[in-house]
Amino acid sequence: MDVLYFAWVRERIGLPKEKVETQAATVSELVTELSAREERYAAAFADLSALRVALDQELSDFDAPLAGVREVAFFPPMTGG
């Protein structure tokens, strides 16, 4: 699946997107897998309350299943202005 990173998440990880092969069943399990890769991922996912996730461009929760999902996007909460 494609994993996209936006704003400071992208800055911490150093990539705008990547293809990921995963056995994770949920977004939380994917985050655990990514965090275990190396320190830059661990830093990006250290505080999940500061992150939002979208599955196939639909806002979702971290306990959402990944079955059939083609794209996961991580980003900070949006602010209006």
C-alpha positions in Angstrom: 0.0 0.0 0.0 1.0 3.6 -0.4 1.8 5.5 2.8 1.8 9.3 2.6 3.2 11.7 5.1 2.3 15.4 5.4 3.6 18.5 7.1 5.9 17.9 10.1 5.3 14.1 9.8 7.0 14.2 6.4 9.8 16.4 7.8 10.6 14.0 10.6 10.5 10.9 8.4 12.2 12.6 5.4 9.8 11.1 2.8 6.6 12.4 1.3 5.4 8.8 0.6 6.5 5.2 0.3 5.2 1.8 -0.7 4.9 -0.5 2.4 4.4 -4.2 2.5 2.7 -5.0 5.8 1.0 -7.7 7.8 -0.7 -5.1 10.0 -4.5 -5.6 10.4 -5.1 -2.1 11.7 -3.7 1.4 11.4 -2.3 1.1 15.0 -0.4 -2.1 14.0 1.0 -0.3 11.0 2.2 2.6 13.2 3.9 0.0 15.5 5.6 -1.6 12.5 6.7 1.8 11.1 7.9 3.1 14.5 10.1 0.0 15.0 12.0 0.7 11.7 14.2 3.5 13.0 14.3 6.6 15.2 12.9 9.0 12.6 9.7 7.0 12.4 9.5 6.5 16.2 9.8 10.3 16.5 7.1 11.0 14.0 4.6 8.6 15.7 5.6 9.3 19.3 2.4 11.1 20.0 -0.6 9.8 18.2 -2.9 12.4 19.7 -1.1 14.9 17.5 -1.8 12.9 14.4 -4.8 12.2 12.1 -5.1 9.4 9.6 -7.0 8.9 6.3 -7.6 5.6 4.6 -8.2 6.0 0.8 -8.7 9.7 1.4 -11.4 9.2 4.1 -10.7 10.4 7.7 -10.4 7.4 9.9 -9.4 6.1 13.3 -6.2 4.4 14.4 -8.1 1.2 15.2 -9.6 1.0 11.7 -8.9 -2.2 9.7 -6.5 -2.0 6.8 -8.1 -4.8 4.7 -8.5 -3.6 1.1 -6.9 -0.2 1.8 -4.7 1.1 -0.9 -3.5 4.4 0.6 -2.8 5.5 4.2 -2.1 9.2 4.9 -0.7 10.6 8.2 -1.0 14.3 8.9 -1.3 16.7 11.8 -4.8 18.0 12.7 -6.0 20.7 10.3 -6.5 24.3 11.6 -8.8 26.8 10.1 -8.0 30.3 9.2 
